[in-house]
């Protein structure tokens, strides 16, 4: 059992989560209620992902970094995630702490239960996704943000060690000029400059560590891994995502599943 504590990025309060190895599917337990990942739907996907059960008894925000750790390590079952809070802690701003915790409890990897069945492309809200069948896992993300980020790319071939070393440490990021609007929208009330890469036109603001090479692109890749993990992925196959976002990814996965471009198998 591993307990992790820290600041909730959006609520601005303290939050904690406990990870335990268990039998059966991965579940989220909250205040006496339990739901499997398959039981949960995306309730919101702006600047983070909030999942909830149909009966409303389980609802947890900022789950994307935990999901990324599970997807990046190939852990698709056997983890109990317990919290009494409405949001998971931000921790390191990426997925590194979750990766370490999942490894420490001895969670076991398994093959993807999601696969790309045929070539297809989708475009939604300025984001473009290309799906192609292949034997392995292959993800590519390209982003184009204002200065100082610009155009960047990052890719991952499904290797858990590479995910842990290179993708998981990439921090969530944003622009200082957007903070007031985010606060007004009830988001980003708990920004921790040790864990969030906050940028202005010239680079990281005072108090922020310098950005690693292609760190924003690697974080968007991390986000894509987490979004796909909710459906049993990342899938066997290749996905190229240009300017992806949480809302677009979840909507495109739904379209791809409906069209048979993505197919689930039994775990």
N, C-alpha and C positions, 0 to 999 in steps of 0.2 A: 504494500500500500504506500503510495506517495501522495503527500498533500502539498499543494502549491498555493501560495498566497501572493497577492499584489493589488495593484490599483485597477479598477474597472475603467477602461478608456472612455466609454461614453457616459456612464453614470457618475464617474468621479468619486466613487466610494471604494472602500476596501472590498475585496472579493477573494474567495478561496474555492478550490476544487480538489477533490481526491480521486486518484486513479487507482483502480484495483483490478487485478486479473480475475476473470470469471469464466464460467462455462457458457456456451451459447453465444448469441449475437451481442454486439456492442450495444450498450444501453446508456441512457442518461437518466439519472435519478435525482429528483428535486422535491424536497419537502414532502416525502412520503409517497410520491408518485414516480412511476418508471415508464419509460418509452424506449423502444428500439429506434435506431436511426431510420429504419424503414417506416416507422410510425410517424415520423416528424416531417413537417412541411416548412418551406421557407416563408416566414412571416414578413420579413423585410430584408432588403439587400443593399441598402445605401450606407456606404462607409463601414461595412461589416455585415455579417449574416446573423439573423435571429431565427432560430428554429422553434417550432411549437407543435404540440400534439393536438389532435382534433378536439379532444375534450377540454383543452385549455389548462390542464393540470401541470404540464411541463412546457416551459417557455424560457429559452436561454439565448442571450445575445452574445456576440463576439465569439462564435464557435469556429470561425474559419481557420484559425491557426492550429487548434486541436485537430480538426479534420485534416488539415494539411499534413500534420505529423503522422496521423494514421495512414493516410494515402501514400505519403512518401516512404514510409516503412513497409507498406504492403500489409498492414494489420487491418483485417476486415471483420474481425469478430474477437470476442473474448476479453473486452475491456468494459469495466463499469466506471462511468463518469458520474460522480456525485457532487452536487453543489446545493447550498441553501440560498444562493444568490440568484439574481436575475440576469447576471452577466458573468462570463468567465474573466479571470484576471488577464491583463495585458502581458505581464511577465517581461520577456526580453523584446517584445514587439514583433517577433517572428514566431518560428515554430521550434526553436532550439530546446527550450526548457521542456516542452511537451515531448519532443523526441527523446530526450534523456529520461524522462519519467516513464514513458512507454517501454523503453529498453530496460529500465530498472525493475519493472514489475514482471518482466519475462513474457510479454505478449508475443504471440506467434504470427509470423507472416503467412499469407496464403495467396494463390494466384488471383488476378482480377476476376470479378464476376460480371464484368461489363466488357463488351467488345465492339469495335467498329466493323460493320458488315459490308459496307460498300462506300465508294467515294461520294462525297457530297460537300456542298458549301452552303453556309448560312450567313446572312448579314442582318444585323439588328442594332438599332440605336448607335450607328457608327462603328460597331465592332464586327469583325469578320472572322469566321471560323471555317477551316478546311479539315475535313475528315477523310482519312485513307486507311484501308485495311493494312495490317502488317502483323508479323508474328510477335514482335516485342512491343514495349511501351515507348512512345516517342512524343514528347510535348515540346512545342516551340511557342514562345510569346514574343511579340514585338509591341513596343509602346512608343508613343510620341507625345511628350508632355512639354509644357512651357519651360523656358530656361530656369534653372541650369541643367535640366535633365535631357531634353531633346529626344532624339530617336535612339532607342536602345533595344537589344534583343537578348534573350536567354533561352537555353534549351536544357532538356533533361531526358535521359534514356531509360528511366525506371530503376536505376541502381540506388538502393537504400543508403549505402555509404556516401555516395555523391550527394544525395539529398541532404543528409545530416550535416555534411561538411560545408556545402556550398550554397544550398538553397534555404535551408531552415534558419540560418542566422540573419537573413535579409529582413530589415526592419520595415514596418509599415511607415508610410511617409505622407506628407501633405505640405501645403503652402501656408505660411503665416498669415497671408492676406485673407485666407478663407476661414480663419478660426472663429471670428465673430458670427459669421453666418451659420457655422456648424453648431456653436453654442445655442443660437436662437432656435435651431432645429432639434435641440435636445441631444446633440452628439458631441463627442470630443471634449467632455468636461474634465477628463482626468489625464491630460497629455503629460507624459513623463519624458523629459528630454534625454534620459538615458536609454529609452526604449523606442522613441518615435523620431524619425528623421524629419525635422521641420525645416523647410526651405524658404528662402526668399530669392530674389532675382540673382543674387551673387553666390548662393550656396547655402550650406547649413547655417541656421541662426546661432548666435552665441549660446554655448551650453550644450550643443549637439556635437556628437562625434562626426568626423568627416565621413562622407558616403564612400562605401566600397565600390570597386569597379562594377558598373551595371547593377548596382544594388536595387534601384527601383524596378528594373526589369525582372530581377530575380525574385523580388517580393510579389510582383504580379504573377510570376510563374508559380510561386508558393500558393497564392490565392487560387489559381486555376486547379492545382492539385487538390486543395481542400474542397472546392466546389464539386469536383468530379468524384471525390471520395464518398460523398453522400449517396451516390448511386451505385456504389460497388467498384468504382474506378480508383485511379486512372485506368482507362480501358486498355485492353490489348488492341493496339493500333496506333495510328499517328494523328495528332491534332495540332494544327497550326492556328494560333489565335492572334489576331491583330487588334490591338486596343481593347482587350477584353475587360470586363467588369463583372462583379458578382451577379447583378441582376440580369445582364445579357447572357452570361454563361448558364445560369439556371434555366432561363427561358429557352435557350438554344438546345440544351440537353433534353428538355421536355419535347421540343419539336423533333429532335433526332430520334428519341425513343418512339414517338408516335409514328414517324416515317419509316422506322426499321433501320435507320442508319446506325443506331446504337441498339444493341440487344443485351439483355441480362441473361445470365445462366444461373443455375442453382449453385449456392456457395458450397 
